[in-house]
Amino acid sequence: MNEQIAGVEIPDSALAREATELVRAAATPLLFHHSRRTYLFGTLYGRARGVTADPELLYVGAMFHDLGLTERYRRTDQRFEIDGADEARRFLVEHGIAEQSAALAWTGIALHTTPEIPLHMAPEIALVTRGVEHDVMGVGFDVITDEQRAAVTAEHPRPDFKNQILQAFTEGIEDRPETTFGNVKADVLAHFLPNFVRGDFVEVIRGSPWPE
């Protein structure tokens, strides 16, 4: 019998099982549990709003979305979201998923920290963001019930999650601060990284090579 949490069935295909083990091996318990909650909360949010996503694609998107914060998959030359997105697309294509479908998972991960835009896209994209937003920021607290949250956190607990996820964000991006220009992770480094200087869009325009 497939695993169910808060009435949500966890995909049990070979692809989903391999995705679970890949993330379990690479991520800390903090990120593993957060990723599973992202899938569960995203699915529950979609169910409440009458939106359905392909379970496997949503699961991979949710599970891989923070791989760019892990030692194994972290790079320093691009945004951490793209690290996870690239790995998800590679994984899906290698498992025979069509490039067009794999692109949905890529986009969902790449945009999961970009406010509003992914919510106007395909469910496999939008519900990754909704799951992340609910777990990290409490967005949609009136959409998912207390009973559903209790069932999810009983299986995937979040002790001291607020402080620990902020630490994970900081450690995952502190060696590539320039990649936070124009995105929410600049707020993290501004709080926790001494001597961090935000990129300034106005100064970029003023300092461009145009002569006027």
C-alpha positions as CSV (number, residue, x, y, z in Angstrom):
1,M,0.0,0.0,0.0
2,N,1.3,3.4,-1.0
3,E,2.3,5.8,1.8
4,Q,-0.3,8.4,2.6
5,I,0.2,11.5,4.8
6,A,-2.7,13.9,5.5
7,G,-4.7,12.1,2.8
8,V,-2.0,12.7,0.2
9,E,-0.4,9.7,-1.5
10,I,3.3,9.8,-1.9
11,P,4.3,8.6,-5.5
12,D,5.6,5.1,-5.3
13,S,7.0,4.7,-8.8
14,A,10.6,3.6,-9.3
15,L,11.4,7.2,-10.4
16,A,9.9,8.7,-7.3
17,R,11.7,6.2,-5.0
18,E,15.0,7.0,-6.6
19,A,14.3,10.7,-6.3
20,T,13.6,10.2,-2.6
21,E,16.8,8.2,-2.0
22,L,18.9,10.8,-4.0
23,V,17.7,13.6,-1.8
24,R,17.9,11.6,1.4
25,A,21.6,10.8,0.6
26,A,22.5,14.4,-0.4
27,A,20.5,16.6,1.9
28,T,20.5,17.2,5.7
29,P,17.4,15.9,7.6
30,L,16.3,19.6,7.8
31,L,16.2,19.9,4.0
32,F,14.8,16.4,3.4
33,H,11.8,16.9,5.7
34,H,11.3,20.4,4.3
35,S,11.2,19.0,0.7
36,R,8.7,16.3,1.6
37,R,6.5,18.9,3.3
38,T,6.8,21.1,0.2
39,Y,5.2,18.3,-1.8
40,L,2.5,17.6,0.7
41,F,1.6,21.2,1.3
42,G,1.7,22.0,-2.4
43,T,-0.6,19.1,-3.1
44,L,-3.0,20.1,-0.3
45,Y,-3.1,23.7,-1.5
46,G,-3.8,22.6,-5.0
47,R,-6.6,20.2,-3.8
48,A,-8.2,23.1,-1.8
49,R,-8.1,25.3,-4.9
50,G,-9.2,22.6,-7.4
51,V,-5.8,22.5,-9.1
52,T,-4.2,19.1,-10.0
53,A,-0.6,18.5,-11.0
54,D,1.2,15.5,-12.3
55,P,2.2,13.8,-9.0
56,E,5.6,12.6,-10.1
57,L,6.7,15.9,-11.6
58,L,5.5,17.8,-8.6
59,Y,7.2,15.4,-6.3
60,V,10.6,15.7,-8.1
61,G,10.2,19.5,-8.2
62,A,9.5,19.6,-4.5
63,M,12.2,17.1,-3.5
64,F,14.9,18.7,-5.7
65,H,14.1,22.3,-5.1
66,D,16.8,22.9,-2.4
67,L,19.5,20.6,-3.8
68,G,21.5,23.7,-4.5
69,L,22.0,24.2,-0.8
70,T,23.7,20.8,-0.4
71,E,27.4,20.0,-0.4
72,R,27.0,17.5,-3.3
73,Y,25.1,19.7,-5.7
74,R,26.0,23.2,-4.7
75,R,27.8,25.4,-7.3
76,T,29.2,28.9,-6.9
77,D,28.6,30.3,-10.4
78,Q,24.8,30.5,-10.5
79,R,21.8,30.9,-8.3
80,F,21.2,27.9,-6.0
81,E,17.7,27.4,-7.5
82,I,19.3,26.6,-10.8
83,D,21.5,24.0,-9.3
84,G,18.5,22.0,-8.2
85,A,16.6,22.7,-11.4
86,D,19.4,21.4,-13.6
87,E,19.7,18.3,-11.5
88,A,16.0,17.6,-11.7
89,R,15.9,18.0,-15.4
90,R,18.9,15.7,-15.8
91,F,17.3,13.1,-13.5
92,L,14.0,13.2,-15.3
93,V,15.4,13.0,-18.8
94,E,17.7,10.1,-17.8
95,H,14.5,8.3,-16.5
96,G,12.8,8.7,-19.9
97,I,10.6,11.7,-19.1
98,A,10.1,13.9,-22.1
99,E,12.1,17.1,-22.2
100,Q,8.9,19.2,-22.3
101,S,7.7,17.6,-19.0
102,A,11.2,17.8,-17.4
103,A,11.1,21.5,-18.3
104,L,8.1,22.0,-16.0
105,A,10.1,20.6,-13.0
106,W,13.1,22.8,-14.0
107,T,10.9,25.9,-14.1
108,G,9.1,25.2,-10.9
109,I,12.4,24.9,-9.0
110,A,14.2,27.8,-10.8
111,L,11.3,30.1,-9.9
112,H,10.3,28.9,-6.4
113,T,11.8,32.0,-4.7
114,T,10.4,34.4,-7.3
115,P,7.2,35.9,-5.9
116,E,3.9,35.7,-7.9
117,I,5.1,34.8,-11.4
118,P,5.1,31.0,-10.9
119,L,1.6,31.1,-9.6
120,H,0.4,32.0,-13.1
121,M,2.0,29.0,-14.6
122,A,1.3,25.3,-14.9
123,P,0.3,23.5,-11.7
124,E,3.6,21.6,-11.6
125,I,5.3,25.0,-11.3
126,A,2.8,26.9,-9.2
127,L,2.4,24.2,-6.5
128,V,6.1,23.9,-5.8
129,T,6.1,27.6,-4.9
130,R,2.9,27.2,-2.9
131,G,4.4,24.3,-0.9
132,V,7.6,26.2,-0.2
133,E,5.8,29.4,0.7
134,H,3.5,27.6,3.1
135,D,6.4,25.8,4.9
136,V,8.8,28.7,5.0
137,M,6.6,31.7,5.4
138,G,3.2,30.5,6.4
139,V,1.5,31.6,3.2
140,G,-1.9,30.0,2.8
141,F,-2.3,29.2,6.5
142,D,-6.0,29.6,6.1
143,V,-6.1,27.2,3.1
144,I,-4.5,24.2,4.7
145,T,-6.2,23.0,7.9
146,D,-4.6,22.6,11.3
147,E,-5.4,18.9,11.1
148,Q,-3.6,18.6,7.8
149,R,-0.6,20.5,9.1
150,A,-0.5,18.3,12.2
151,A,-0.5,15.1,10.1
152,V,2.3,16.4,7.9
153,T,4.5,17.6,10.7
154,A,4.0,14.4,12.6
155,E,5.7,12.5,9.8
156,H,8.1,15.3,8.8
157,P,8.8,17.4,11.9
158,R,10.2,20.9,11.9
159,P,12.0,21.6,15.2
160,D,13.5,25.1,15.3
161,F,12.8,25.2,11.6
162,K,12.8,29.0,11.2
163,N,16.3,29.4,12.5
164,Q,17.7,26.3,10.9
165,I,16.4,27.1,7.4
166,L,17.8,30.6,7.6
167,Q,21.2,29.1,8.6
168,A,20.9,26.6,5.6
169,F,20.1,29.5,3.2
170,T,23.1,31.5,4.5
171,E,25.5,28.6,4.3
172,G,24.3,27.6,0.8
173,I,24.7,31.1,-0.8
174,E,27.4,32.9,1.3
175,D,30.1,31.9,-1.2
176,R,28.1,33.4,-4.2
177,P,26.6,36.6,-2.8
178,E,26.4,38.1,-6.3
179,T,23.8,35.6,-7.3
180,T,21.3,37.2,-4.8
181,F,21.0,40.4,-6.8
182,G,17.4,41.2,-7.3
183,N,16.0,38.2,-5.4
184,V,14.8,37.4,-1.9
185,K,18.0,35.7,-0.7
186,A,19.7,39.1,-0.6
187,D,17.6,39.6,2.6
188,V,19.2,36.5,4.1
189,L,22.8,37.7,3.5
190,A,22.0,41.2,4.7
191,H,20.9,39.8,8.0
192,F,23.6,37.1,8.5
193,L,26.7,37.8,6.4
194,P,29.0,40.6,7.8
195,N,30.1,43.1,5.2
196,F,27.5,42.0,2.6
197,V,26.7,44.8,0.2
198,R,23.4,44.5,-1.8
199,G,23.5,45.0,-5.5
200,D,21.7,48.2,-6.4
201,F,19.6,48.2,-9.6
202,V,19.7,52.0,-9.8
203,E,23.4,52.1,-9.6
204,V,23.7,49.4,-12.2
205,I,21.7,51.6,-14.6
206,R,23.7,54.7,-13.7
207,G,27.0,52.8,-14.1
208,S,26.2,51.2,-17.4
209,P,28.5,51.9,-20.4
210,W,25.9,54.0,-22.2
211,P,27.4,57.5,-22.5
212,E,24.5,59.7,-21.4
